[in-house]
Amino acid sequence: MPATSQSYPSRRRRTYGLLAAAAGLATAGALVSALPAGAHDAEHGKPLPNRYEDVQLLSFNDLHGNLEPPSGSSGRVTELQADGTTKTIDAGGVEYLATHLREARAGHAYSITAAGGDMVGASPLISGLFHDEPTIEALNKLDLDVTSVGNHEFDEGAKELARLQNGGCHPTDGCYTDEEFTGADFPYLAANVLNEKTGKPVLKPYWVWKKKDVKIGFIGVTLEDTPGVVSAEGVKGLKFKDEVETINKYAKELQRQGVKSIVALIHEGGQPASTSYNYDCDSPGAGDGISGPIVDIAKNVTPAVDALVTGHTHAAYACTVKDPSGKPRTVTSAASFGRLYTDTTLTYDRFTGDIARTAVKSANHVVTRTVAKAPDMTQLIGKWNTLAAPIGNRAIGYISGDVPSTGTESPMGDLIADAQLWYGKQLDPETDLALMNPGGVRAGLTYAAKGNEGDGVVTYAEGFTVQPFSNTVNLQDFTGAQLIQVLKEQVTGTNEASPKVLQPSSGLTYTLDLTKSGADRIVTDSIRLNGAAIDPAATYRVATNSFLAGGGDGFTTLGQGGNDLVGSDDLTALEQYLTANSSAAAPIATPAANRITIVR
């Protein structure tokens, strides 16, 4: 049976490892909690604890190794103003996140910091180059108490995740510094991720925070569909269980152990009705302002769970959704990349040991860059940047303007697809087109220099931030009928409710009619390759990354291609394309992102 707590290195804020040393202390605590607020110890004349204790829960999610302030739209949030207008605010960077969290904790005797998964994976060079050891070090310094796993924690497999938890040098790359990597001094929770052979969770399913007579349990899960959004190698030997069933199971176990205050950390999320972080998503009525998978989860998770910290969709919300008993329950998400943090007040009732839900308050706050940088984080970033500089500062190409990664069809997505088509033709001149999954485009490219490289220069570090997964570029043969089916899979099956629109290489055009439903949203007669209609019986050579070639993101047809040829990694393809097709005198232009005609 899993333990309710786990020993980690003692630090300033670590109080959960201090357990009562004698049964007499526990009995005394029980007697105290049974007394009314304002009561006094008759023997010593000291006031006894109040019935209610406000516990501060600070949370964030989807950091993705963004230690430095993210660039472009990835480093901004939208704020709704009193007059109904909006403004954007530069946000993010662990130097600022640390300062904000430390200032938020001031004056709060009972404070917990938790996260909703994807702390690592798809990370910029400063972290990704070192298998995310720098991010774990930063999270340790942030005094993170607990986090759930996310899908990206499995990008390099369960063994690598275990190393991030427990420490030790990388099995292939070894140690990066003179000191051996010590691992996370906070628990990663993976309640619904089971070892196929043993049937047991690969990491702790839950953990209990304790301070004096207050105790709160945390259950951590990732989305059940993790195998659909992670490479097959990353989830090999693992089974992912239903989120609701798992949370309800462990909530009962915690209750049996006397833990009645419970928070679920869920790496699955939804979409609010507004992109503004401070939008009141309860304004139309409880839960009406948020949609997506988290709504059904929230409606079915046992009422024993008092709050849900979520993630995965990179959205910002602090909502309520009614639990199975019809009682409103807080559901939060703090966008991504360390741009926001959520401050939730959980009012703990010493009489019942539970959270007084009517008193729960929650709001998202911007990690502005107007506060002082945390010196320890500046030092950490400097250390790892020094190690990464010889690789990261190398110029790989030139651009004439910003290449954004936003939009149904993004300029950055088109640029990557063009690079893979060009690279595919180097491997096989018969390559016809390339398709890129939108989730693999992690950032755009900015024209303004981030360092000393000069405006318009694309460095290896910037390219790594755009494509950090090390997927290979694969060539496969498909019939025209299969190619049409691939395009329809963007808006059907697992992608029907939330379409995943592939980024097309130059020459592939079609109409996406969002006023229709299902497969009809792809206007078949509009599909053209270099101006010619697709011949269902003809054979087309298609370049994709290895994730798509394995049928990832619900594109099962892409897993059925023939005549496979595996090339180098996708970042190498982008690098070689930029190097061959751009120069300081002739930088590459930003794609117009007009290959897909969208009807709304």
Secondary structure, DSSP 8 states (H G I E B T S, - for coil): ---S-------TT--TT---SSHHHHHHHHHHHTS-TT-B-TTT--B---SEEEEEEEEE---TT--S---GGGGEEEEE-TTS-EEEEEB--HHHHHHHHHHHHTT-SSEEEEE-S-SSSS--HHHHTTTTHHHHHHHHHTT--EEE--GGGGTT-HHHHHHHHH---BTTTB-SSSS-----SS-EE-TTEEETTT-SBSS-SEEEEEETTEEEEEEEEE-TTHHHHS-TTTTTTEEE--HHHHHHHHHHHHHHTT---EEEEEE---EES-SBTT--TTTTSTTTTEESHHHHHHHHS-TT--EEEE-SS--EEEEEEE-TTS-EEEEEEE-STTSEEEEEEEEEETTTTEE-GGG-EEEEEE-BSSS---HHHHHHHHHHHHHHHHHHT-EEEEBSS-B---SSS-HHHHHHHHHHHHHHHHH-TT--EEEE-GGG----B-SS-SSSS-TTEEEHHHHHHH--S--EEEEEEEEHHHHHHHHHTTSSGGGSSS----EE-TTEEEEEETTS-GGGGEEEEEEEETTEE--TTSEEEEEEEHHHHTTGGG-GGGGG-EEEEEEEEHHHHHHHHHHHH--SSS-B------SEEEE-
